Amino acid sequence: MEKRLIAWIVLTFLCGIPLFLTAQAPTISSFDRQRAQQMLKVVNDEVRKHYYDPKFHGVDLDKEFAEAKQRIDKVTTMNMALSNIANFLDSLDDSHTFFLPPAHPIRLDYGWQYLMVGDRCFITQVRAKSDAEAKGLKPGDQVLAINGIPLSRDIVWKLQYMYGALRPQPSLKVVLQDPAGKQRAVEVAARITELKRVTDLTNGADIWGIIRDMESYDHFARTRFAEYGDDLIVMRLAEFAFTPAEVGTMMGRVRKHKALILDLRGNPGGSVETLDFIAGDLFGKDVKIADRVGRKDTKPQVAKGSHDYFSGKLIVLIDSRSASAAEVLARVTQIEKRGAVLGDRSSGSVMESRHYSERMGADTVVFYGISITEADVILSDGKSLEHVGVTPDELILPTAVDIAGNLDPVLAKAADLAGVHLTPADAGKLFPYEWPPD
């Protein structure tokens, strides 16, 4: 319960909407400018105290801090001030070190999801009755640009961070190309919902609202299964956030089958402990996962092998959103020659971090935070996955037609390797996408 609540709070914090939503944000006051400068100072101090590399791998942090301070002195909106704090941390080029801006009680839903597939970006989901649906956005459409910015693997996550957390917009201008090659430009409005601000967690209505939202988060983060007799089980693992008992229950179900397809597509990672528990149940022996290289020392991460482990065939699926612990498990599977890895190259976001919650003010309290990398992760082959990712043993990229038709050639191929025939159409129906409630 406690781990799930923390995970939910972090997710809400990251996806929260900043203090000013509209493109025409009010002019920043001297008071808010002072607050932004104080946030920048706290962020700078925390990074200097906790970042794993005291030399900041060659980045002149003094220079970056001074330049960010000067820019905040000149900006005209609070959104721009917060963006400069984020840019200060971005100078470290570290996937796990970033700014968590102050949140506003507003939920913003653009109504469509997109994903990098190889070097191209595709719409994968469109919410029913959204403006995106009304404007003709469809799964399989290639996204060429958002607000005039061409898309690439290096830029997509930054745009998601910008428009989902730092500078959300009431609408986005999108350039699309359909599967037939026809291009078009559309402006898609977001659905904006005002939420009740939680000021006192002892208030019954507020805390129960949080619990309901947390239960919804648990529902969408749950592990899902598909079984084909004793021959095959497909386990779609949404995240690494499970206790030893929960992992034991899941793996007990897995052990009844001859083959396991472990679907880590879209999995952002999570707990190091959960990674160790799952690895121990897959390898059946003590396996060195990585060396945790911190500021003061280096510590090995070893998964303890389980006596009652899954010894059947293992196939791991990854995509461009598979990150952190998901990438590590896929790569260790390759290093140990335990099974095959199929799909797309993974995110390349593999560091170990900690979130620091901050607050300022007395009468009006502003909450914000920082994620700071506290250790580099060097795998047993002596290499880091940061900015590199995992290259699958077999690269399988769904086409625009596949995405438009809800076909899953990756899972279908994995099933064939496991000795079970599954068409791409059947595979695409196994784990339907679930939109969070309005």
SULCORNOR-V175326 format. One record per residue. PSI is psi in radians with two decimals (* if undefined). Layout:
psi=PSI
psi=PSI
This chain:
psi=-0.84
psi=-0.76
psi=-0.70
psi=-0.70
psi=-0.75
psi=-0.79
psi=-0.71
psi=-0.75
psi=-0.75
psi=-0.77
psi=-0.79
psi=-0.72
psi=-0.79
psi=-0.64
psi=0.04
psi=2.74
psi=2.30
psi=3.04
psi=-0.53
psi=2.16
psi=-0.80
psi=2.77
psi=-0.57
psi=1.12
psi=2.60
psi=2.66
psi=2.39
psi=2.39
psi=2.85
psi=-0.57
psi=-0.82
psi=-0.59
psi=-0.71
psi=-0.68
psi=-0.74
psi=-0.71
psi=-0.65
psi=-0.70
psi=-0.79
psi=-0.74
psi=-0.78
psi=-0.76
psi=-0.80
psi=-0.79
psi=-0.74
psi=-0.71
psi=-0.76
psi=-0.53
psi=-0.62
psi=-0.28
psi=2.43
psi=-0.52
psi=1.86
psi=-0.26
psi=-0.02
psi=0.68
psi=0.91
psi=-0.10
psi=2.29
psi=1.56
psi=-0.56
psi=-0.79
psi=-0.78
psi=-0.69
psi=-0.80
psi=-0.71
psi=-0.67
psi=-0.71
psi=-0.76
psi=-0.70
psi=-0.71
psi=-0.56
psi=-0.37
psi=-0.22
psi=2.80
psi=-0.19
psi=2.79
psi=-0.64
psi=-0.76
psi=-0.63
psi=-0.80
psi=-0.64
psi=-0.61
psi=-0.53
psi=-0.76
psi=-0.72
psi=-0.59
psi=-0.80
psi=-0.55
psi=-0.37
psi=-0.38
psi=-0.27
psi=0.89
psi=2.15
psi=-0.42
psi=0.15
psi=1.92
psi=2.89
psi=2.36
psi=1.77
psi=2.85
psi=2.50
psi=2.73
psi=2.54
psi=1.09
psi=2.36
psi=2.28
psi=2.18
psi=2.01
psi=-0.31
psi=0.16
psi=2.65
psi=2.55
psi=2.73
psi=2.41
psi=2.23
psi=1.86
psi=-2.17
psi=0.23
psi=2.64
psi=2.28
psi=2.57
psi=2.27
psi=-0.50
psi=2.53
psi=2.22
psi=2.36
psi=2.47
psi=0.28
psi=2.92
psi=-0.53
psi=-0.77
psi=-0.72
psi=-0.55
psi=0.03
psi=0.22
psi=2.42
psi=2.58
psi=2.41
psi=-0.30
psi=2.33
psi=2.33
psi=1.97
psi=-0.61
psi=2.63
psi=2.15
psi=0.69
psi=0.03
psi=2.02
psi=2.51
psi=2.48
psi=2.98
psi=-0.66
psi=-0.40
psi=-0.42
psi=-0.84
psi=-0.54
psi=-0.66
psi=-0.70
psi=-0.68
psi=-0.75
psi=-0.89
psi=-0.19
psi=-0.35
psi=-0.84
psi=-0.95
psi=1.12
psi=2.55
psi=2.58
psi=-0.31
psi=2.79
psi=2.42
psi=2.12
psi=2.35
psi=2.17
psi=2.77
psi=2.16
psi=2.97
psi=-0.38
psi=-0.11
psi=0.03
psi=2.28
psi=2.63
psi=2.74
psi=2.29
psi=2.72
psi=2.15
psi=2.15
psi=2.57
psi=2.69
psi=2.19
psi=2.15
psi=2.20
psi=2.38
psi=2.76
psi=2.24
psi=2.28
psi=1.96
psi=-0.35
psi=1.89
psi=-0.09
psi=-0.17
psi=2.17
psi=-0.82
psi=-0.70
psi=-0.81
psi=-0.60
psi=-0.52
psi=-0.70
psi=-0.75
psi=-0.71
psi=-0.74
psi=-0.66
psi=-0.71
psi=-0.64
psi=-0.73
psi=-0.78
psi=-0.66
psi=-0.79
psi=-0.31
psi=0.10
psi=2.74
psi=2.37
psi=2.61
psi=2.66
psi=2.28
psi=2.47
psi=1.43
psi=-2.50
psi=-0.12
psi=-0.69
psi=2.46
psi=2.34
psi=2.16
psi=1.98
psi=1.87
psi=1.96
psi=-0.46
psi=2.97
psi=1.51
psi=1.02
psi=2.62
psi=2.90
psi=-0.68
psi=-0.71
psi=-0.73
psi=-0.71
psi=-0.70
psi=-0.79
psi=-0.81
psi=-0.46
psi=-0.64
psi=-0.69
psi=-0.68
psi=-0.21
psi=0.00
psi=2.77
psi=-0.43
psi=2.59
psi=2.21
psi=1.95
psi=1.84
psi=1.83
psi=0.30
psi=2.29
psi=-0.01
psi=2.08
psi=0.00
psi=-2.52
psi=-2.26
psi=2.32
psi=-0.66
psi=-0.73
psi=-0.71
psi=-0.78
psi=-0.72
psi=-0.81
psi=-0.75
psi=-0.72
psi=-0.57
psi=-0.20
psi=-0.49
psi=-0.45
psi=0.22
psi=2.88
psi=2.18
psi=2.23
psi=2.06
psi=-0.88
psi=3.02
psi=2.26
psi=1.85
psi=1.77
psi=-3.02
psi=-0.65
psi=-0.45
psi=3.04
psi=2.22
psi=2.32
psi=2.52
psi=1.99
psi=2.23
psi=2.18
psi=2.19
psi=2.49
psi=2.49
psi=-0.60
psi=1.29
psi=2.91
psi=2.08
psi=0.07
psi=-2.97
psi=2.41
psi=2.26
psi=2.20
psi=2.34
psi=2.35
psi=2.82
psi=-2.96
psi=-0.25
psi=-0.06
psi=2.13
psi=2.85
psi=-2.08
psi=-0.57
psi=-0.71
psi=-0.72
psi=-0.80
psi=-0.70
psi=-0.76
psi=-0.68
psi=-0.62
psi=-0.70
psi=-0.81
psi=-0.72
psi=-0.02
psi=0.69
psi=-0.45
psi=-3.01
psi=2.59
psi=2.18
psi=2.73
psi=-2.44
psi=2.83
psi=2.41
psi=-3.14
psi=-0.67
psi=0.71
psi=1.34
psi=1.62
psi=3.02
psi=2.18
psi=2.97
psi=2.49
psi=2.35
psi=2.10
psi=2.35
psi=2.78
psi=2.71
psi=2.70
psi=2.83
psi=-1.17
psi=-0.84
psi=1.88
psi=2.31
psi=2.19
psi=2.42
psi=-3.12
psi=3.08
psi=2.36
psi=2.20
psi=2.25
psi=2.19
psi=-0.08
psi=2.47
psi=2.69
psi=1.91
psi=2.05
psi=3.01
psi=-0.23
psi=0.10
psi=0.17
psi=2.73
psi=2.60
psi=-0.10
psi=2.21
psi=0.14
psi=-0.91
psi=-3.11
psi=2.21
psi=2.11
psi=2.73
psi=-0.59
psi=2.00
psi=2.07
psi=1.97
psi=2.05
psi=2.49
psi=3.02
psi=-0.69
psi=-0.71
psi=-0.85
psi=-0.73
psi=-0.61
psi=0.13
psi=0.74
psi=2.53
psi=1.46
psi=-0.40
psi=-0.89
psi=-0.62
psi=-0.74
psi=-0.71
psi=-0.72
psi=-0.72
psi=-0.73
psi=-0.49
psi=0.00
psi=0.28
psi=2.21
psi=2.20
psi=2.11
psi=2.72
psi=-0.59
psi=-0.76
psi=-0.71
psi=-0.65
psi=-0.29
psi=-0.15
psi=-0.81
psi=1.35
psi=2.52
psi=2.43
psi=2.06
psi=2.45
psi=2.66
psi=2.64
psi=*
